[in-house]
Amino acid sequence: MNKTLIALAVAATAVASGANAANVYKQDGTELNVGGRAEFRGDFNGTDSGEKIDGTMSNKSRFRLNVGGSTEITDSLSGFGFYEAEQGVNSSTEAGDQNTDFKQRYLFAGFKGNFGAISFGRQDTAAVQISQMSDVTTFTGAQKTFISAGNEQINNTILYTGEFVDGLTFKASYLAGEEKDTDGYGVSAIYTLPMGLGFGLGYSAGDNGDGVNEGTGSAAIAGINYTLDSLYVAGTYTTGEIDDKTNSDFNGVELAVTYGFGNGFTVMGAYQKTEIDESGQSKDKSDFFEISGDYAFNKNINAYVAYLINNIDTNNLATAADFSGDEDTVRVGVKYTF
């Protein structure tokens, strides 16, 4: 399999299976990789939704397990598949109070070749590659959450990924809804100059035939990023309509910067503000600053501290707000990646 096909396979999955994933089988053009993470996450003072913690700590820990592989069909055509699940924990400290359910994050399969890559199943839609430009810190990532046609981990998604010229990644997705009038689609592209400056643009639209609004939602998203050695800077902006029949518009901006000192320590900062127009009045979905520090002991384990400065006005919350309170959050984490 040549380097172009390998690059397309990575782009097609649009998920981080983990640079440390173990290759457990490789023979006759077929290989299988297993990876995941065990991550302790403890929130202090406030939860990640801004609610005050009555006790000492809210436990947001999680365990992820993923399995992915590929098989060579011909010299220019291969098949691939990927599955990832996540298990959380119950924050209660009472003995026997457990959470044993796994949440399916991704499950898709497809083909890749000189034409690009096409995959089918539960996966990210096309526009997610734009939102990921600024989704690089602990609490970022809201830019993709306004409509299903532009969100991540969506069932019944068909995704195409192609690289037509060096530095340009194009994606197109179609959401084949199970319920009546719930289909959607999206397109996006990122072009990165040799100097490390990247530009992204995407558009998504889908029907809201859920028996509630039954209108159409749409989202445009733009992003820019720049990489120079250990410095990474990015910003994204999104705008659109949640439902054209109710005239519920939205806007979102997200800025992020990370810098690695080369000794395992990385500092990160972010700003996010998202708004939804409800009945002609702008309501807050999120509004915060984030400052984080991360130390990687080696390629498998790291520890971090993240401080979220919550700017939410609880008197101006949108119905679908990510926050329900105005408390700041301090998160301490330890992550083992395999």
Summary of the structure (lengths in Angstrom):
residues: 338
radius of gyration: 20.4
end to end distance: 24.9
largest distance: 62.1
contacts: 1166
relative contact order: 0.15
helix: 7%
strand: 58%
